Amino acid sequence: MYPYAVESTRERLLELLVQHSFQQNADPIFTLASGRKSRYYINCKATTFMPEAMVLLGRIFFERIKAVERRFGDRIDAVGGLTLGADPIAYAIAYHSALAGMPIRAFSVRKEAKGHGAQKWVEGFDQAGARVAIIEDVVTTGGSTIRAIEGALNAGFLIQAVLALVDRQEGGLEELRKKGYELESIYTTEDLMRAAGKSG
């Protein structure tokens, strides 16, 4: 079922991120969502929407979620985060979980409440009291992750974990800790830089 062993799954996904999602420059020429300039640009969506990457993402995040469940002793019912970055990761996790016989639902948090109908913040899953993991593709300052958490709380969810594909290590982890949440990331900018150096 899996073309890669566990560790090589992580290594292959890192290769895809470096190849398709990571750019760096000697000067800070990239403008981030926060408005800050950076020498690095990480567009995870260029990777996370790829078929091969979805297989890898589903497995890696599913295993991380199972580790969280073992640590806290509670099952995670659903995963999701702020649209659009979290969406392909959440869908990959949900698909993998179904294949594994332990289904986990996926949801999307809107950037603002729907302006008509039920005016919901969350789409795809609606169960107050559900235990969820917030998913993020890239964490920089933590602002979008906090918005996702707020949307999930508004839906009545209980936040069990906050998981990111890449932590840019630019204050997001610290901001989330201030709110009482611990961030777990699969990779950091340092991992991408190191891998880019090896492939360059």
matplotlib code that plots the C-alpha trace (Angstrom):
import matplotlib.pyplot as plt

x = [0.0, 2.8, 5.7, 8.0, 9.0, 8.1, 11.3, 11.7, 8.1, 9.2, 12.4, 10.4, 7.9, 10.8, 12.3, 9.0, 8.7, 12.2, 11.7, 8.2, 7.6, 10.8, 12.6, 15.5, 17.5, 20.5, 18.4, 14.9, 12.9, 9.9, 6.9, 5.0, 1.3, 2.3, 3.9, 7.4, 10.2, 12.1, 14.9, 12.8, 9.4, 7.5, 4.4, 3.3, 0.2, 2.5, 3.3, 0.2, -2.1, 0.2, -1.1, 2.1, 2.4, -1.2, -0.3, 2.7, 0.9, -2.0, 0.4, 2.7, 0.0, -2.2, 0.7, 1.3, -2.4, -2.2, 0.8, -1.3, -4.1, -1.8, -0.4, -3.7, -5.8, -8.6, -9.6, -9.4, -12.7, -11.7, -9.0, -9.0, -7.8, -8.0, -8.9, -7.1, -3.7, -5.0, -7.6, -5.5, -3.7, -7.0, -8.4, -5.3, -5.6, -9.3, -8.6, -5.7, -7.7, -10.5, -8.0, -6.6, -10.0, -9.9, -11.8, -11.2, -13.4, -12.1, -13.4, -12.5, -12.5, -13.6, -11.6, -14.8, -18.2, -20.5, -22.6, -25.9, -27.7, -26.5, -23.5, -21.1, -17.4, -16.8, -17.7, -17.6, -18.1, -20.4, -20.4, -20.1, -17.8, -15.8, -12.1, -10.1, -6.6, -6.0, -3.9, -1.7, 0.5, 3.0, 3.2, 5.0, 3.6, 0.8, -1.9, -3.8, -3.5, -5.0, -7.9, -8.4, -8.5, -11.0, -13.2, -13.1, -13.9, -16.8, -18.1, -17.9, -14.9, -12.3, -8.7, -6.5, -3.5, -2.1, -0.1, 1.9, 3.6, 6.3, 7.2, 9.1, 10.4, 9.5, 7.5, 4.4, 5.2, 5.7, 2.4, 0.5, 2.0, 0.7, -2.8, -2.2, -1.5, 1.6, 2.6, 4.0, 5.6, 6.7, 9.5, 11.1, 12.7, 16.0, 15.1, 14.2, 17.4, 19.5, 17.7, 18.0, 21.8, 22.1, 20.2, 21.8]
y = [0.0, 2.4, 3.0, 4.2, 3.1, 5.4, 7.4, 7.6, 8.9, 11.9, 12.3, 12.1, 14.7, 17.0, 16.5, 17.5, 20.6, 21.7, 21.1, 22.7, 25.0, 26.5, 29.5, 31.4, 34.5, 36.2, 39.4, 39.6, 40.0, 37.9, 39.7, 37.5, 37.5, 39.5, 42.2, 41.4, 40.8, 37.5, 35.7, 32.6, 31.9, 28.7, 28.0, 24.6, 24.5, 23.9, 20.6, 19.7, 19.6, 17.0, 13.4, 11.9, 14.4, 13.7, 10.0, 11.1, 13.8, 11.5, 8.9, 11.3, 13.4, 10.3, 8.8, 12.1, 12.2, 8.6, 9.7, 12.6, 10.2, 7.9, 10.8, 12.2, 9.0, 10.6, 9.9, 12.8, 13.0, 15.5, 17.6, 20.9, 24.4, 27.7, 27.4, 27.2, 26.1, 23.4, 21.9, 19.4, 18.2, 17.6, 15.8, 13.6, 12.7, 11.8, 9.6, 7.8, 7.3, 5.6, 3.3, 2.5, 1.6, 4.4, 7.3, 10.9, 13.6, 16.7, 20.3, 23.7, 27.0, 30.0, 33.2, 34.9, 33.7, 32.8, 35.9, 34.0, 30.8, 29.4, 31.9, 29.2, 29.5, 25.8, 23.6, 19.8, 18.7, 20.0, 18.4, 20.5, 18.8, 17.0, 16.6, 18.1, 18.8, 22.1, 21.7, 24.3, 24.2, 27.0, 28.8, 32.1, 34.5, 32.2, 34.6, 32.4, 29.4, 31.4, 32.4, 28.8, 27.9, 30.7, 29.4, 25.9, 27.0, 29.0, 25.7, 24.2, 22.0, 20.9, 21.6, 18.6, 19.4, 22.0, 20.4, 22.2, 20.9, 23.7, 26.0, 29.0, 29.6, 33.3, 33.5, 31.5, 28.7, 31.4, 33.1, 29.9, 29.0, 32.4, 31.2, 27.9, 25.7, 23.7, 23.6, 20.4, 20.7, 18.0, 20.3, 23.6, 26.2, 24.8, 21.3, 22.8, 24.8, 21.8, 19.6, 22.4, 22.6, 18.9, 19.0, 22.2]
z = [0.0, 0.8, -1.6, 1.2, 4.7, 7.5, 7.6, 3.9, 3.7, 5.7, 3.6, 0.3, 1.4, 2.4, -1.1, -2.7, -0.5, -1.3, -5.0, -5.4, -2.4, -1.1, -2.4, -0.8, -1.7, -0.2, 0.3, 2.0, -1.3, -0.3, 1.3, 3.8, 4.7, 7.9, 5.7, 6.8, 4.3, 4.3, 2.6, 2.4, 0.7, 1.4, -0.7, 0.7, -1.6, -4.6, -2.9, -0.8, -3.8, -5.6, -5.7, -4.4, -1.6, -0.5, 0.1, 2.1, 4.1, 5.0, 6.4, 8.3, 9.9, 10.7, 12.6, 14.4, 15.4, 16.7, 18.9, 20.2, 21.0, 22.9, 24.8, 26.0, 26.0, 23.9, 20.3, 17.8, 15.9, 13.2, 11.7, 9.9, 9.8, 8.0, 4.4, 2.0, 3.3, 5.7, 3.3, 1.2, 4.4, 6.2, 3.2, 2.9, 6.6, 6.3, 3.3, 4.9, 8.1, 6.2, 4.5, 7.9, 9.2, 11.8, 10.1, 11.1, 9.7, 7.9, 8.2, 6.9, 8.9, 6.9, 7.1, 8.1, 9.1, 6.2, 5.4, 4.8, 5.8, 9.1, 9.1, 10.1, 10.6, 10.0, 7.0, 6.5, 10.1, 12.8, 16.2, 19.3, 21.8, 19.2, 19.9, 17.0, 15.8, 14.1, 11.0, 9.3, 6.3, 7.3, 10.7, 10.7, 13.3, 14.3, 13.3, 10.9, 13.2, 16.0, 13.7, 12.9, 16.6, 17.3, 14.4, 15.8, 19.3, 17.9, 16.5, 19.9, 19.2, 21.8, 20.6, 21.3, 19.2, 16.8, 14.0, 11.2, 8.1, 8.4, 11.3, 9.9, 13.5, 13.4, 16.6, 15.8, 18.4, 21.1, 20.2, 20.4, 23.7, 25.1, 24.1, 25.8, 22.8, 21.9, 18.3, 16.8, 13.3, 10.9, 9.5, 10.2, 7.9, 9.0, 7.7, 4.3, 4.2, 5.1, 2.4, -0.2, 0.6, 0.0, -3.3, -4.5]

ax = plt.figure().add_subplot(projection="3d")
ax.plot(x, y, z, "-o")
ax.set_aspect("equal")
plt.show()
